[in-house]
């Protein structure tokens, strides 16, 4: 039994080249339209590729993000579950104890 090396057909190589060009065009468009997002994304990618995932800083940042996300979820759920009250319909109480 003999093994033949993988030979790519012209169609698959062309498809790969088109895919690479599409990604490059998308990245260029992102950099032109939203340069801050592109810089933050590049910094994040560099942090991950540089081995930052196992650092203590990542654990602290992840913990802060999780607490922030939980606070947002609790606030949204409480807003959805507790109906808003209008101040005009609520009786007010004076210092003498008489309601207006």
N, C-alpha and C positions, 0 to 999 in steps of 0.2 A: 504494500500500500504506500503510495507516495503522496506527499502533501504539496499542494500548490500554493504559492504565496497569494495573498489577497490582491486582486487587481481591480481598481475602481474603474467603472465605466465612465465615459465622458459625461453622461447625463447626471450622475451623482456628484461629480466634481463641479459641474456647472451649478447644480442646485446648492452645493455647499458655498460656492463663491457668491451666489446671489444672497444667501442667508447672511454671510459675513458683511456684505455691502449693505443689506437692510439694517443690520444691527449698528453698523458704523453711521449710517444716515440718521437713524433714530437717536443715537448718542449726540451727534452734532446738532440736531434739532433741539434736543433737551438743553444742551449747553447754551445755545443761542436764546431760547425762550425762558429758561429758568436756571441761570448760572449758579445761584445760591444752592439750589437743590442738587445740582451736579457736583458742586464742591463738597457738600455734606455727604452725598452718596460715595464720592471717591474717598473721603476721609474715613467713612465707616468701613468701606471695603478694605482699605489699607490697614485699619485697626484689626479687622478680623483676620486678614491674611498674615499680619505681623504677629499673631499669636495672642491677641488681646482677649480672646474669649475665656481664657483660663485665669485671668488676673482678678485680683480683689476689686479693682475699680469696676469691672464688668458686673460683678455680683452686687456692688452697691448701686450702680446705675440701674440694673435690672430690678432690684428691690424698690427703688424710688419710682420707677415706671409702673411697676405693678400696683403700688399704693395709689399712685395718681389715677391709674385706670380704674381701680376699685372705687375711689372717691367719685369719679365721674359716673360710674354705673349706679352707685347708690343714690346720687343726686337725681339722675334721670328716672330711676325707678320710683323714688319718693315723689317726684313731680308728677309722674303718671298715676300713681296710686292715691295720692292725697289731693282731693279737689281744691282748686284755688278758692279762697274766700274773698269777697268784696267788702271793703271797709264800710261802704255806704249802707249796707244792709245789716251791719252788726250794731247792737246797742252799745253805747258808750257809758262808762260808769264814772261819775264825778267823785271827788274826794269825800263828799258827804254821804255817799252810798246811793244817791238818787240816779236812776237810769234815765237817760235822755231818749 
